[in-house]
Amino acid sequence: MGALVIVNYDITDSEALKAYRDEASPILIERGGAGRVANTDVTISLGEGDAVIGQRTVVLRFDSVEEAKRVWLSDEYQAVAAARWAATTPHFAFIVETSD
């Protein structure tokens, strides 16, 4: 089964976030095999639960939960992930197994 990585945050430094994306995209997409499903500034809360919803949501598709974890938790990606954390206020990041 496939997997989606879903990340949501508010941007605090757009230039630093652009630099992060330039470094992270080859790791996640080219070498990691992720497919970009969504990268949007339009995130709409449906008012359920206590989660704070940030302005930006990114959704990446991987072939499996194991592959998503392997790439996301890899030393290579974690070395650049700190740049995203520094350029944003993170709200949530999780993996969802898909039924396909």
URWOQUI-V279945 format. One record per residue. RES is the residue in one small letter. OMEGA is omega in radians with two decimals (999 if undefined). Layout:
RES:OMEGA
RES:OMEGA
//
This chain:
m:3.13
g:-3.14
a:3.04
l:2.95
v:-3.11
i:-3.09
v:-3.13
n:-3.09
y:2.95
d:-3.13
i:3.08
t:3.13
d:-3.03
s:3.11
e:3.11
a:3.11
l:3.08
k:3.10
a:3.08
y:-3.12
r:3.12
d:3.13
e:-3.03
a:-3.08
s:3.12
p:-3.13
i:-3.05
l:-3.00
i:-3.06
e:-3.11
r:-3.09
g:3.08
g:3.13
a:2.98
g:3.13
r:3.11
v:-3.13
a:3.01
n:-2.92
t:3.01
d:-3.13
v:3.09
t:-3.03
i:3.09
s:3.06
l:3.01
g:3.13
e:3.09
g:-3.06
d:-3.05
a:3.00
v:-3.10
i:3.11
g:-3.08
q:-3.03
r:3.02
t:3.09
v:3.10
v:3.11
l:3.11
r:3.06
f:-3.11
d:-3.11
s:3.05
v:-3.12
e:3.13
e:3.11
a:3.13
k:-3.11
r:-3.11
v:-3.06
w:-3.10
l:-3.12
s:3.09
d:-3.12
e:3.14
y:-3.12
q:3.10
a:3.11
v:-3.13
a:3.13
a:3.10
a:3.08
r:3.14
w:-3.14
a:-3.08
a:-3.06
t:2.87
t:-3.09
p:3.07
h:3.05
f:3.04
a:3.13
f:3.10
i:3.08
v:3.06
e:3.14
t:-3.10
s:-3.13
d:999
//
